[in-house]
């Protein structure tokens, strides 16, 4: 008898007889629609994550974009509402720009698919007003516009609103990691600065 056989024998003896596999998977997790969306909770979570949050009317979005990115070059998805862009930014439309060109701009302005109040998470699904995933990962500043009607309470509520086969990007604050000696480092996997504009 080898040492391996001895150890596995002891494990089998400790576990006892094998249990039958369940015939049904329990589905008792929280369903969509069991809570109301609270925009103030979303704002609090985003602020905790070190995102900069602005609340304004749709007609004031361009002013906020100007404050965040005025005088700089930004990439924009093809379906972004043009009235969100002030004259002070140099907009570069994303017509399948190569990665180097996307990385060279100062920021990106997008819309959102849905935002989860409970977790402070924004989902992008690659729709025309959000664009390709790459344009939200390479620039240093991401300005994301969330409409009030897109705010939901929980993750199940968010999943009920998106199409599962679309490319989903989940954003919870600026890109950050604490993997190295527990020191927070921002901008490793995406933008160091996230501005969220919540508008009606």
Secondary structure, 3 states (H helix, E strand, C coil): CCHHHHHHHHHHHHHCCCCCCCCCCCCCCCCCCCCCCCHHHHHHHHHHCCCEEEEECHHHHHHHHHHHHCCCEEEECCCCCHHHCCCCCEEEECCCCCHHHHHHCCEEEEECCEEECCCCEEEECCCCCCCCCHHHHCCCEEEEEEEHHHEECCHHHHHHHCCCCCCCEEECCCCEECCCCCCCEECCCCCCEEEEEEEC
